[in-house]
Amino acid sequence: MSIIFLEKRPKTPTFKAIAPLIDKKCTNNAVFDSFLGLLHTPSIYNFFSVSPNLLILAVLPGLLVCWIIYRADKYEREPLWALIMCFGLGAAITLPAIWVERMLIPRVGDIEKDPVLTALLAFGAIAPVEEILKWAALLLGAYIWRFFNEPFDGIVYAVMIAMGFATVENIFYLDVFGQDTALIRAFTAVPAHLVFAISVGYYVGLAKFNPSQSKHLLLRGLIVAILIHGMYDFLVLQNWTRWLSSLGALSIYLCLYFCGSLFREHLDCSPFRPRKEVQA
């Protein structure tokens, strides 16, 4: 979910992390004023003002996911510098995402209990902006590298970019809301970005080694990521019941379960897989 919905005085730690604007007492003007002023606040530029302990809480979840994905790439691991570069690309596109969303979101209007406007916000502004930028970073970066030499690399590099993006988001949230937010986001927003990345990375891995269908597969990966991201944001942004917001967070773990099959499929197709495993 976009970092732009920052409410000055959220009511509970859960909603600080998942959907800060879902407070029925929060007016639409307050939400947009908070967003429109975000780029002009010191928190955007003063990362180093965050205490070291809190900074670790913001950065550790993304790095942990990166390490898990790196270890999962068991047949032919990527160079460390390439992974760091992708992580940096993801971090770098966070500010452009905020800038574009800053132009789009005020045009949506008051989403208070309006399912159409909520859907427009989720599927037409936040999800496509963030997923297109991450998708573009993947295609303009890792996709053309010679190190991208097996389908599973699509997932690896996509996740690195997504974790860079999610980590910067965490720092922004942390600077505003503190420790509770970092802990909750470690179990909500970070896994969500992981799911989006696995979805698009799976198709990018297919496209890399299927030139005749590459355009179709690349576009399909982007659309799938936008749809999943949009549905997640729709559930956590809706203002009817907090149960749906919780459902949005829990659904991410169901998606992670199914993502396991995407992992296995690409690993099984690895050209670096030992013959003994293939024969078994």
Secondary structure, 3 states (H helix, E strand, C coil): CCCCCCCCCCCCHHHHHCCCCCCCCCCHHHHHHHHHCHHHCHHHHCHHHCCHHHHHHHHHHHHHHHHHHHHHCCCCCCCHHHHHHHHHHHHHCHHHHHHHHHHHHHHHCCCCCCHHHHHHHHHHHHHHHHHHHHHHHHHHCHHHCCCCCCCHHHHHHHHHHHHHHHHHHHHHHHHHHCHHHHHHHCCCHHHHHHHHHHHHHHHHHHHHCCHHHHHHHHHHHHHHHHHHHHHHHHHHHCCCCHHHHHHHHHHHHHHHHHHHHHHHHHHHCCCCCCHHHHHC
